Amino acid sequence: MNLIKVCFFIVLVSVSPWVVALQSDSEQPVYIDSNTASYNNTTGTSVYTGNVETTQGSLHIKSDKLVVYMKAGEVHKMVFTGKPAKFRQLPGEGKEEIHGEGLTGEYYPNKNKLILIEEAVVSQGTSRSASRLIIYDSKNSLIQAGEKSSDSKRVHSVFKAKAQKKEAE
């Protein structure tokens, strides 16, 4: 009987990263680890400081500070800051992880939207985009960079060619 439990546990652990990546991250619980935490019941906000690590499904955010805004008993918005704050997420089975960073970030779990502000950079594989503002729609794997209101705030993107495989002679 114990052997069956051990085998089931090994199978569960070995496939769990794919299971998390295939499910909607917004339906997963939010886990937060930090050095300090405070909660204001009147405003429905909580503040976490010091080496803050936030996880929801395959989304992982590391920041110096996190403010969580609750609405009707659910996480409405999370604002994270750092020098820089960083995130990573696996968008789906067989896809490369998306990595991003910025001085400030806003995450809206119910909208599957993550916004990076100031010194924002998002990369996936060999592709990279940098701008003052980047919006990442995790549900649709869509990245929008830049601001239409100003030509002075440019978007910088790099798409590196894949290395060519040498043919056997």
N, C-alpha and C positions, 0 to 999 in steps of 0.2 A: 504494500500500500504506500509506504514512504517513497519507494522508487517511482511510482506513478506521479506522486506530488512533485518530486524533484524534476522529473522529465517535463511535466506540465509547466513548472516554473521556468526552466531553461528555455523552452519553446516560447513562452510568453515574453521573457526578457529579450530574446534574440529577435523577435519580430516587432516589439513595441515601438521602435523608432518609425517604422513604416506605418503602423496603425495610427500613431499620432499625426503624421504628416498627411494622411489621407482624410482624417476627420477635420471638420471646421474648428479651427483654433478658438474661435469666439464662443464655442459651446463648452470649452474646457474650463476648469477652475483656474483662478489666478493665484499663484504662489509668490509670496514676497519674503525675502530674507534681507535683514539690514542690521546695523549696529544699534540704532534707536528707532522707536516708533511712538507716535502719539495720535490720538483720535479725538475729534471734536464732534460730539453727538448732535450739537445744535446745528452746525453747518454741514454735517455729513461728509467731512473731509478727514483724511488721515495723512500724516507726513512721516516719511521714512528717510533716514539719513545714514550715511556711512556705508560704503561698499554695498549698495543696494542691488540685489539680483531679483529680477522679476521674470516669471515663467508662466506662459499660458500655451499649452499644447507644444508646438514646435517653435514658438516665438520665445526668444530669450533676450532680455534687456539688462544691461549693466549700466548703473548710473551712480552719481554721488548723492543725489536727492530725488525722491519721488513723492508727488502729491497725488492722492487718489480722491476723486470726486464721486460720491455715491448719489444716485437718484432712484427713488422707489425701490430701495434695497439692492440695487445692482450697480456695478461699476459703470459709470457714465463716461468718465474721462480720466486719463492718467497723464500727468505732466512730469517728465523726467529731465534732469539737467546733469551735466558732467563736463569734463575737460579732456576729451569729449565723452558723451554718453554713447553707448554702442548697442546695436541689436543684430541678431541673426535669426533667420527663419528658413526652414525647409519648405518650399512651396508645393512640393508633391513628389511622389515616387519617381525616382530616376532623374530628378532635376537637381541642379547644383544649388547649394545654399545661397541665400541672399544675405549680404552683410551691409550694415549701414552705420553711420555715426553722425553726430551733430552736437552742438553745444546745448541745444534745447530740443526736446521732442514731445509730441502730443500723440497719445494712442487712444483711439475710440474703439473699444472691443466690439460693440454692437454693430459698428459700421465697417469693421475690418480695415480701418484706416490708420496709418501711422504717418505723422508729419515731422520732418526734421527741419530745424531752423538754425541758421548761422553755421557756417563751415560744414554744410551738409554734404555727405558723400554716400553713395550707394553703389555696390558692386555685386556682380554675379559672374563667376568664372573669370574670364579675361576682360569683361566689359565693365566700365566704370563711368559714373556720372557725378559731377560735383556742381553745387550751386548754393546760393543762400537759402533756398527753399526747395525741398523735395517732398512730394506726397507719394506714399506707397500704399496702394490698394492691395492688401494681401489676398483677398478672396479671388481677385481676377489677375493677380500677378502683374499689375500695371504700375509703372513708375512715371510720375509727372515731375518735371524739374523746371525751375525758373518762375519768373513773374511777368505776366503780360503787361503790367503797368509801367515797366521800366526797361529801356534798352541797355542801361548801364549795368544791370545785374545779369550777367551772361551765364549760360550753362556750358560746362566743359565736359565733353564725353570722349571716351577712348574705347575703341573696339579693336582688340588685338587679334591678328590672324592666328589660326591654329597652326601648330607646327606640322609641316608636311612629313608624312611617313616615307622613309627611303625604301625604294623597291629593291627586292633581292636581285642580285645580278646573276 
